[in-house]
Amino acid sequence: MAESVVGRRSSQPMLAIFLLLAGIYLLTSGGHTYASDEEQIFGVTTSLVEHGSFALNAGTGEPPIYSSYGPGQSVLAVPLYVAGHAVATAFPPWGEAYITRAIISWFNPLVTAAVAALVCLAALRLGYGARPATAVALIYGLATMAWPHSKTFFTEPLASGLTFAAFVVLLEGGGWGMRAGQRQIRYIISGILATLACTVKIQSGLALPLLGLYVLYQAYQQAKETRRPSSFILPASSFALGAAVGLGALGLYQWALFGSPLSSGYGNASGVFSGDWAKGLYGLLLSSGKGIVWYAPPLALMPLGLIWLYRRDRAAALLCGSMALATLLFYGKVTFWHGDGAWGPRYLNMALPFMALPLVAVADAALSGRRIAAVTLATTLILAMPVQIAGEAISINAYIEMQDSERQRHFVPSQSPILGHLRLAAAQIGMAYDLALAPNSMVLREGFSYSEGDRDHGEQLPRWTLPSARIDLRPPASDNLLVTLSVSGCRPIPVPPATLGLRLDDTQLGGVAACPPRRIALLLPSRPSHLQIDSPAWNPADAGIEREGPLGFYLSRAEAWADTTPMILRGNPIPIPPLPAGSVSLRRWESDYRYGHWDVWPWYLANSGLPTTPSYLLATVWAGIALGMLGAGALLLRSAITDH
């Protein structure tokens, strides 16, 4: 009876955390992959659905090539792939690669929200109240790199979630009020979960001995309490049995694909552990570009949290500390310790829930009125939010493209991705303001190809237009507005020359022959207005020119004066091109910083060039589900905190 009451008291805060964070993550998801690692995992999922094979090159008739990653995540992602493929049928074929990945990008938002719910459950099972338990779950979910990392299709969220779930199961595995059979089942489940993590990421095996020691400690406590040897033997053997199930499944998979149960897709890893330990540990902990104290500031309070948690539950505190230390030591020796292509220290995500859990003791102290705990925790949370928002707003690949020096990105403070993303975001906000609101402006707003001038110095012209181009005029108060345009409607033979059609807002200004090139002077009302210029479309390929079309006319000069005051010419030197079809070119399109991307799915969908109706329907369903989950989670969370 007591256990069922605890279960009911735990389920509401857990569900609230899951729904709230899943809604936030789905709203802020990028809707795409970021790295070739993710494409490997996605490729296996594709092969499973399309060919019933784990081979990345299934269906080619060539010798099979297998992923270096375990099969776990690829298998679990199959339903989302099927859903994405079905949704993609409503779009043109060239949009299939984008739409399928957009739907499969739901995977880690749901997984990361579930891990946060497990953090909440672990805190509750350790005896903390609903308020500190939900607080630490929100700290994990919104104040660490777990949030930006949820945008990816990397394996760390699922692997860490399965490992942490194995620990959470054990938190009640030693409950004296439970029947012996129930306790043994929990130990078996824990062993299975811990080894299933290895099918997702083989490095998860690092946690097995630590969890095993935790089981032995619980077994010792049970034997000491009951004074029966079986109380020690059964927990250990049950956990080992569960582990054997998971490891056996992984061994069969590796045997079938790589010829030996002990051979993984990573092959010979002898050169992997040749890194500089001092450099790796410093990089993971303190470096300006990857140090976890900068990417998850609340974790600076982890030592204090461990001390306070130790007073409540020694074994849990030791396990959390050991997981953090083992992960640091393991990846600190790896040559690619930084796990680049991700926000912050990617590989420390493997231990992130264990590192966050001790903060429940700090949150409990802060909520209980201990001023020092409240001030220090609040300070780290204030520092954390702009860091996570910077990681959310801008694609990490955009900054890597700008600053391709690893040494500078990792170890030079001024070149830290955190500052780089904030600078990019500020520049993009400034550009958006210039294009939409800046006064005294002549804006090349829509229908322009890329500038052929010195784009590094902001030269807007010369450039070709598209068949329909719009110039926004926002003059200061004046009596006269003079606009001059130097245009050419001449095209290579055999394409006929163009006559331009001009319209000011809803008023037709007439047609202008533009070949030979000419200068057009327009005296216009001195008020905000839109100048629309239409010209017959032509395709450079028709004249043997290697360039994407269709194009309109050539604009070499554009000026405007309000009385004698010159207006500022503004525009985006490189307008966003249409969505490409291939996976590699798609990833480049999504990470080209020159396009001013905001790394959230509504931005990509709106600028994809995909048909409006299915795009609108997809956006409505996506946002509706996310907002519904967020709203339900917020209501449940309020109720859970009030009731408990």
Steps between C-alpha positions, in 0.01 A plus 500: 500500500775744597683428176191572289450831679863593431449402139198725465682788669791452259304466178347849492827699533669261255225537242497877548874524438484275195212688335637846580851432372387292201285796395790745535742268320261436212437871456872580493618197303717566198327233295821376337822309561830670581774245439599194301470293820129572508472420130650157568234425760232639271641294212460177696139591581441566131656169403293311757177643362585495130706178480462314829877521548748662739739571212539866412534414131224241483348465155814601313625146437839589651663343810312622808623799696380521860471792737753550777208566734286239672157416361291615797410853397460414134246231590305722739486780241322280243146622588602864460669422169184330373294800615745742336495306176119510501493875565757554222256359241303825534804695378698501173768227470782752547366576848497138621849506657413810701152395612605148605783638713272766643263235635776273626641802686216443749698207641742674734253765623280218628797302635655800678165594655470141624850518654401821682191320631729222628714761679181619670408142593847429637480808723159393628624147573790648693243658730493858372174688457326581173631857486874423515446189285331696221753781543798272440324344200448846351862591574611191311255565217542874447822617669745245358600401147228233515268753335713588194610136479135393472498660154742239367467134402812408698487187717608652833150597626361148452814325628517716813125466549512119498796497739330746733176301481695194619608703804150636569362145501763405757399786727202290603672167442605491861167602650441278803121530464506322165462128449817314407370412155425863421849604606664239279291605200620856551861385502444303178337802335787721613755263348309491172471880482869551577608266221240626252684831532801318353294414190457875451856607581757236592679743734200471733668184629708736713203520738455125544766442769384807691139387493621153595674640808183687590307172475756325721467776757122460503539123520736539794252726676220249442711210626601704803137581574357152442810302610446260210770429236234471229422868550848575369512240222160559339533875424846457348399196296176664385684811379756275327219305334344818364838622380560167328177543303601840365863407439394177334278688255784742424746212461275323249465823301876556492566137415259513208639825361868503598582131546554504876281582802786713630545707182307826474467735209777714648757240400849543646480781756868489600570846359191654656651520850819679410386846598662737749320433827576842647375675187189284481403545865563874488308522175198311633488687829630855455594586140318802360371303201395170657524529879187369669506774763423750221245288314321380816580756773278337769731197491765715668291431813520123452772449767282677756200297386695178536600586858141574599364197311760281670344585837167364374609207281869412494476238227305723260741789553801275443349355184420844357849625579662184363304521174609859449863423584517183288352678199742790539801271528388281210428775248783720624739244353315472168669685215172662393397585859310808384240313289484800268190578302295522820424767759750464781671177611291251306628185670432623852133467411558131573517584873291819498196370694734357766679834518174693529328283760713618801376853431169392653668540838597857409149572368351355819720724712415804288126431519530441876625855551877453511605832353847404380362201310223712347736778388766270353244281321316803362830648379594187308152481347521862384835422339367181342199637313677719239745213441224253418303754296814575298534128428134480407486803273803439277615175341835388641607423143449864403758613753740218414481616139589852611778397739650176372805502730445241774768654719335840488148364551606283793758707684480869403230667714410765243440224242282284725187371323292654779622851412504415130136393505397809695681719247335319210159535663556872560609547137194314373268706720670812366457381142132422561451849643676661205289312248166547673509820705814716461403856395655697215545175307472373146469123548552230238233295672388213277578345163876560481777254419835517679713813490790491254678781686737473796265326742759496779474880504122507465475594131141438392551550126532409220266200493231329297142508613246222479204549264322701771699729734386731779676805640376647828532875543496649850594868457529761777258791502566705184335674206653293220612137455721429201585138412749409226567150368766392249352193330565267210247270341745373238544122492741277309387389154257336430310623810291809412558827692266604778251777558455581868162558666501743794239529774498719812285331761174448306571761231636394160785726383525350152756302302863586429718350225828402665724404209729676436571559871353816642460714809146536632416808708176500702357793698279335759282604796712540813337224705573133578422296190581186301643522150427181305696427180399209278689365200469196272684199644797350326714200581878539462520132400315590177802708403754240612580676829554287811279681747173432674193679366255643434634856503350840422707813427847624600511777763836674513415807707214613726478830685235708676493854640250656735549862390881516519539222760628171355319189622692191609491202263438180693441137418620146553808454277429126476127424500394156617507254207239227454517186711741245345405135463814307603583427865852650488396815312198523730726508806713770338187704423391472863837613635602782265525797736470745210129420469426625851346172619316474828553137594136409561273298274245781426779708346623219276150401397404860420813550286505158336300595192275198557131533403305724736199281580675182621765714675229690685322179598825343626586814698150511651508137613859525628442822693160381623644180650794686654287779649245248625771303680656815640168632627395169653841462662485851650155434649605162639820645643311774679261244645783264600691772684185625672381154605840386628 
